Amino acid sequence: MRTPEETFRALLDGACRLQNGDRDQADRLAGFYAPETDVRHPLAPLGDTPLRSREALRRHFATAGTGTLSGVRVEDVRVHHTADPEVLVGEFTYRGDTGWTAPAVIVFRIRDGLIVESRDYVDHLGLARATGALDALCAQLTARRPTEAH
């Protein structure tokens, strides 16, 4: 069984491999999560849609990595252990060959080597810039009525 830190580091490795075109990573990444989980992206610009199962995460990862990012790597990794042995805070920066960066912090609850809960705080605007999707994101944001916000 992996430790929480080993799970976090393996997840980062798989995410980079997926973004760099290794489509087989989608299943591997989903396998890091418990069958029932609670994954949220509280800072997602269009609202957070919780991912509550390994299968939902498998679908999520299957659609990831199809953008225009290249040479994705993770740098500046810091692991913060907490008083609760299941809770780990991972801090890192995604970087790409074209000079883009996207800092991130993820708070995990990892039980028996599987992620049962996470809160992913990622620089979504930095990723939108990196993929050339910033204009589309701005259009989606300005087209939304205030009552549609989550």
Residue, then its C-alpha position, 0 to 999 in steps of 0.5 A: m500500500r502506498t503512503p499518502e505522499e507516494t500516492f500524491r507523487a504518483l498522481l502528479d507523474g501520471a497527470c504529466r504523462l497524460q497531458n503529454g499524450d499518454r492516454d493510458q494514464a486515464d485508467r491509471l489515474a482513476g485507480f488512485y481514487a477510492p470507488e466513492t470519493d469527493v473531488r472538488h475544484p472550488l476555484a473553477p471559473l465556471g463553477d465546481t462540479p464534484l466528482r464523486s466516484r472513480e468512474a466519474l474520475r475515469r471519464h474526467f481523465a479520459t477527456a483531459g490531455t487533449g488540449t494544446l499543452s506540450g512538455v508538461r512537467v511539475e516543479d516546486v513540489r512541496v508536501h505538507h503533512t498534517a496532524d491527521p495522517e490521512v490529510l496531506v497538502g501538496e503544493f506544486t507548479y505545472r510548467g510547459d515548454t512554451g513558458w507557461t506556468a500554473p501553480a496549484v495546491i491540492v488538499f487530499r484525504i488518502r485512506d489505505g493508499l486511495i484518495v477519498e477526498s480532495r480539494d484542487y486549487v489550480d490556476h485555471l486562468g493560467l491553464a486557459r492561457a496556456t491552451g489558448a482557451l482564455d478568450a473562450l473562457c471569457a466569453q463563457l463567463t460574460a455570457r452567464r447570467p448572475t443567477e447561473a453562478h454556482 
